Amino acid sequence: MYSWTILLLYLTTFSYYFLYFKQKQDRLVSVIRVWLIVALIAHSGYLVLLAMHLNHLPVGDLFQVMTTSAWFFALAYLALEVRLREMTMGVFFIPIVLCLHAISSLFIDFDKPLAAVLTNLLFEVHVAIMISAYAAFAISFIASIMYIMLSSELRSKKLGIFFQRLPSLAFFDNLSNGAVNVGIVAVTLGMLLGFYMGMNVWEGSWAFDPKLLAVVISWAIYVTHFATRKFIGWQGRRAAIVSVVGFNWLLFSFIVVNLFLSKFHNFQ
């Protein structure tokens, strides 16, 4: 029940973000901020209770990671919003939080046995680093989507709500590129730690686990994003498209590969 209350709080927060995006009334700014903070506080309490029940951080399976990721994404977005003083991205970002927490609430197993690998502190550090990388890539994804929508409106010369509400193309381009840079550093560290754990914890053909291969592909996509910007001069729409492709692949590997293909990342 507590989990669904959190979902309702995020849904209410999203409704205010939607209203703000549609009307952009300054009086809604403080209301939105309060609702988002309340949702985060409630979500924090839920994660603490969940950790106490499980006797470890809620990162033991895909659905535990989903709600933990939702919390981290919401927290990262709040920090970004305060730092940039730009609230129009909330209507696009909060739905990601909603979806992750909703799926977790539907399928989470509160009594799933603890796999032996989870007793290793390095595992929890590895997951935390990977979640931070995914949060950075999510920010890049949202910024890229907004860049594409705004640039499409400008190219059509039919200026509508995106032109009226959103900041400049350069704002989204810089935000997306900066987030990708942060994400690459984090996912590289997470992968290296994962490789180290694999060599010391698992036996067998763990190096060919589909999830690991999927993460390597994700890393390659974002390194391509960085390299094409740095050495070929790709900016704007081209870079945004690469970011969108990368995040869609991340979602596929995060959900489909974890659920149906990976052996080691299911912790069976």
Contacts in CASP RR format, 6 or more apart in sequence:
PFRMAT RR
TARGET T0000
AUTHOR 0000-0000-0000
METHOD contacts of the structure
MODEL  1
MYSWTILLLYLTTFSYYFLYFKQKQDRLVSVIRVWLIVALIAHSGYLVLL
AMHLNHLPVGDLFQVMTTSAWFFALAYLALEVRLREMTMGVFFIPIVLCL
HAISSLFIDFDKPLAAVLTNLLFEVHVAIMISAYAAFAISFIASIMYIML
SSELRSKKLGIFFQRLPSLAFFDNLSNGAVNVGIVAVTLGMLLGFYMGMN
VWEGSWAFDPKLLAVVISWAIYVTHFATRKFIGWQGRRAAIVSVVGFNWL
LFSFIVVNLFLSKFHNFQ
2 42 0 8 1.000
2 46 0 8 1.000
2 49 0 8 1.000
3 46 0 8 1.000
3 67 0 8 1.000
3 101 0 8 1.000
3 104 0 8 1.000
3 105 0 8 1.000
3 108 0 8 1.000
4 105 0 8 1.000
5 42 0 8 1.000
6 39 0 8 1.000
6 42 0 8 1.000
6 43 0 8 1.000
6 46 0 8 1.000
6 101 0 8 1.000
7 98 0 8 1.000
7 101 0 8 1.000
7 102 0 8 1.000
7 105 0 8 1.000
9 35 0 8 1.000
9 38 0 8 1.000
9 39 0 8 1.000
9 42 0 8 1.000
9 43 0 8 1.000
10 39 0 8 1.000
10 74 0 8 1.000
10 94 0 8 1.000
10 97 0 8 1.000
10 98 0 8 1.000
10 101 0 8 1.000
11 98 0 8 1.000
12 35 0 8 1.000
12 39 0 8 1.000
13 32 0 8 1.000
13 35 0 8 1.000
13 36 0 8 1.000
13 39 0 8 1.000
13 94 0 8 1.000
14 90 0 8 1.000
14 91 0 8 1.000
14 94 0 8 1.000
14 95 0 8 1.000
14 98 0 8 1.000
16 28 0 8 1.000
16 31 0 8 1.000
16 32 0 8 1.000
16 35 0 8 1.000
17 32 0 8 1.000
17 87 0 8 1.000
17 90 0 8 1.000
17 91 0 8 1.000
17 94 0 8 1.000
18 91 0 8 1.000
19 25 0 8 1.000
19 28 0 8 1.000
20 28 0 8 1.000
20 29 0 8 1.000
20 32 0 8 1.000
20 87 0 8 1.000
20 88 0 8 1.000
20 91 0 8 1.000
21 88 0 8 1.000
21 90 0 8 1.000
21 91 0 8 1.000
21 161 0 8 1.000
21 165 0 8 1.000
22 161 0 8 1.000
24 88 0 8 1.000
24 164 0 8 1.000
24 165 0 8 1.000
29 87 0 8 1.000
32 87 0 8 1.000
36 74 0 8 1.000
36 78 0 8 1.000
37 78 0 8 1.000
39 74 0 8 1.000
40 71 0 8 1.000
40 74 0 8 1.000
40 75 0 8 1.000
40 78 0 8 1.000
43 67 0 8 1.000
43 70 0 8 1.000
43 71 0 8 1.000
43 74 0 8 1.000
43 101 0 8 1.000
44 71 0 8 1.000
46 67 0 8 1.000
47 58 0 8 1.000
47 67 0 8 1.000
47 68 0 8 1.000
47 71 0 8 1.000
50 58 0 8 1.000
50 64 0 8 1.000
50 67 0 8 1.000
50 110 0 8 1.000
51 57 0 8 1.000
51 58 0 8 1.000
53 110 0 8 1.000
54 60 0 8 1.000
54 64 0 8 1.000
54 110 0 8 1.000
54 114 0 8 1.000
55 114 0 8 1.000
56 114 0 8 1.000
56 118 0 8 1.000
56 119 0 8 1.000
56 124 0 8 1.000
57 68 0 8 1.000
57 124 0 8 1.000
57 127 0 8 1.000
58 64 0 8 1.000
58 65 0 8 1.000
58 67 0 8 1.000
58 68 0 8 1.000
59 65 0 8 1.000
59 68 0 8 1.000
59 118 0 8 1.000
59 123 0 8 1.000
59 124 0 8 1.000
59 127 0 8 1.000
59 128 0 8 1.000
60 112 0 8 1.000
60 114 0 8 1.000
60 115 0 8 1.000
60 118 0 8 1.000
60 267 0 8 1.000
61 109 0 8 1.000
61 112 0 8 1.000
61 266 0 8 1.000
61 267 0 8 1.000
62 254 0 8 1.000
62 255 0 8 1.000
62 258 0 8 1.000
62 259 0 8 1.000
62 266 0 8 1.000
63 103 0 8 1.000
63 104 0 8 1.000
63 107 0 8 1.000
63 108 0 8 1.000
63 109 0 8 1.000
64 104 0 8 1.000
64 108 0 8 1.000
65 127 0 8 1.000
65 131 0 8 1.000
66 100 0 8 1.000
66 101 0 8 1.000
66 103 0 8 1.000
66 104 0 8 1.000
66 108 0 8 1.000
67 100 0 8 1.000
67 101 0 8 1.000
67 104 0 8 1.000
67 105 0 8 1.000
67 108 0 8 1.000
68 127 0 8 1.000
68 131 0 8 1.000
69 100 0 8 1.000
69 131 0 8 1.000
69 134 0 8 1.000
69 135 0 8 1.000
70 96 0 8 1.000
70 97 0 8 1.000
70 98 0 8 1.000
70 100 0 8 1.000
70 101 0 8 1.000
70 104 0 8 1.000
72 131 0 8 1.000
72 132 0 8 1.000
72 135 0 8 1.000
73 93 0 8 1.000
73 96 0 8 1.000
73 97 0 8 1.000
73 100 0 8 1.000
73 134 0 8 1.000
73 135 0 8 1.000
73 138 0 8 1.000
74 94 0 8 1.000
74 97 0 8 1.000
76 132 0 8 1.000
76 135 0 8 1.000
76 136 0 8 1.000
76 139 0 8 1.000
77 89 0 8 1.000
77 90 0 8 1.000
77 93 0 8 1.000
77 94 0 8 1.000
77 97 0 8 1.000
77 139 0 8 1.000
80 89 0 8 1.000
80 139 0 8 1.000
81 87 0 8 1.000
81 89 0 8 1.000
81 90 0 8 1.000
84 175 0 8 1.000
86 167 0 8 1.000
86 171 0 8 1.000
88 146 0 8 1.000
88 165 0 8 1.000
88 166 0 8 1.000
88 167 0 8 1.000
89 142 0 8 1.000
89 143 0 8 1.000
89 146 0 8 1.000
92 142 0 8 1.000
92 145 0 8 1.000
92 146 0 8 1.000
93 138 0 8 1.000
93 139 0 8 1.000
93 142 0 8 1.000
96 138 0 8 1.000
96 142 0 8 1.000
115 267 0 8 1.000
115 268 0 8 1.000
117 123 0 8 1.000
117 197 0 8 1.000
117 201 0 8 1.000
117 202 0 8 1.000
117 267 0 8 1.000
118 124 0 8 1.000
118 267 0 8 1.000
120 197 0 8 1.000
120 201 0 8 1.000
122 193 0 8 1.000
122 196 0 8 1.000
122 197 0 8 1.000
123 197 0 8 1.000
125 193 0 8 1.000
126 190 0 8 1.000
126 193 0 8 1.000
126 194 0 8 1.000
126 197 0 8 1.000
129 186 0 8 1.000
129 187 0 8 1.000
129 189 0 8 1.000
129 190 0 8 1.000
129 193 0 8 1.000
130 186 0 8 1.000
130 187 0 8 1.000
130 190 0 8 1.000
132 183 0 8 1.000
132 186 0 8 1.000
133 183 0 8 1.000
133 184 0 8 1.000
133 186 0 8 1.000
133 187 0 8 1.000
133 190 0 8 1.000
134 250 0 8 1.000
134 254 0 8 1.000
136 179 0 8 1.000
136 180 0 8 1.000
136 182 0 8 1.000
136 183 0 8 1.000
136 186 0 8 1.000
137 179 0 8 1.000
137 180 0 8 1.000
137 183 0 8 1.000
137 187 0 8 1.000
137 222 0 8 1.000
137 243 0 8 1.000
137 246 0 8 1.000
137 247 0 8 1.000
137 250 0 8 1.000
138 247 0 8 1.000
139 175 0 8 1.000
139 176 0 8 1.000
139 179 0 8 1.000
140 175 0 8 1.000
140 176 0 8 1.000
140 177 0 8 1.000
140 178 0 8 1.000
140 179 0 8 1.000
140 180 0 8 1.000
140 183 0 8 1.000
140 243 0 8 1.000
140 247 0 8 1.000
141 243 0 8 1.000
141 244 0 8 1.000
141 246 0 8 1.000
141 247 0 8 1.000
143 172 0 8 1.000
143 173 0 8 1.000
143 175 0 8 1.000
143 176 0 8 1.000
143 179 0 8 1.000
143 240 0 8 1.000
143 243 0 8 1.000
144 172 0 8 1.000
144 176 0 8 1.000
144 239 0 8 1.000
144 240 0 8 1.000
144 241 0 8 1.000
144 243 0 8 1.000
144 244 0 8 1.000
145 240 0 8 1.000
145 244 0 8 1.000
146 162 0 8 1.000
146 166 0 8 1.000
146 172 0 8 1.000
147 169 0 8 1.000
147 172 0 8 1.000
147 173 0 8 1.000
147 176 0 8 1.000
147 236 0 8 1.000
147 237 0 8 1.000
147 240 0 8 1.000
148 237 0 8 1.000
148 240 0 8 1.000
148 241 0 8 1.000
148 244 0 8 1.000
149 162 0 8 1.000
149 166 0 8 1.000
150 162 0 8 1.000
150 163 0 8 1.000
150 166 0 8 1.000
150 169 0 8 1.000
150 172 0 8 1.000
151 169 0 8 1.000
151 236 0 8 1.000
151 237 0 8 1.000
153 159 0 8 1.000
153 160 0 8 1.000
153 162 0 8 1.000
153 163 0 8 1.000
154 163 0 8 1.000
154 169 0 8 1.000
166 172 0 8 1.000
169 236 0 8 1.000
172 240 0 8 1.000
173 235 0 8 1.000
173 236 0 8 1.000
173 239 0 8 1.000
173 240 0 8 1.000
176 239 0 8 1.000
176 240 0 8 1.000
176 243 0 8 1.000
177 229 0 8 1.000
177 239 0 8 1.000
180 222 0 8 1.000
180 225 0 8 1.000
180 226 0 8 1.000
180 243 0 8 1.000
181 226 0 8 1.000
183 222 0 8 1.000
184 219 0 8 1.000
184 222 0 8 1.000
184 223 0 8 1.000
184 226 0 8 1.000
187 215 0 8 1.000
187 218 0 8 1.000
187 219 0 8 1.000
187 222 0 8 1.000
188 219 0 8 1.000
191 215 0 8 1.000
191 216 0 8 1.000
191 219 0 8 1.000
198 206 0 8 1.000
202 264 0 8 1.000
206 212 0 8 1.000
206 264 0 8 1.000
209 262 0 8 1.000
209 263 0 8 1.000
209 264 0 8 1.000
209 265 0 8 1.000
210 257 0 8 1.000
210 261 0 8 1.000
210 262 0 8 1.000
211 253 0 8 1.000
211 257 0 8 1.000
211 258 0 8 1.000
211 261 0 8 1.000
211 262 0 8 1.000
211 264 0 8 1.000
211 265 0 8 1.000
212 264 0 8 1.000
212 265 0 8 1.000
214 249 0 8 1.000
214 252 0 8 1.000
214 253 0 8 1.000
214 257 0 8 1.000
215 253 0 8 1.000
217 249 0 8 1.000
217 253 0 8 1.000
218 246 0 8 1.000
218 249 0 8 1.000
218 250 0 8 1.000
218 253 0 8 1.000
221 242 0 8 1.000
221 245 0 8 1.000
221 246 0 8 1.000
221 249 0 8 1.000
222 243 0 8 1.000
222 246 0 8 1.000
224 242 0 8 1.000
225 239 0 8 1.000
225 242 0 8 1.000
225 243 0 8 1.000
225 246 0 8 1.000
228 234 0 8 1.000
228 238 0 8 1.000
228 239 0 8 1.000
228 242 0 8 1.000
229 235 0 8 1.000
229 239 0 8 1.000
234 242 0 8 1.000
257 265 0 8 1.000
258 265 0 8 1.000
258 266 0 8 1.000
259 266 0 8 1.000
END
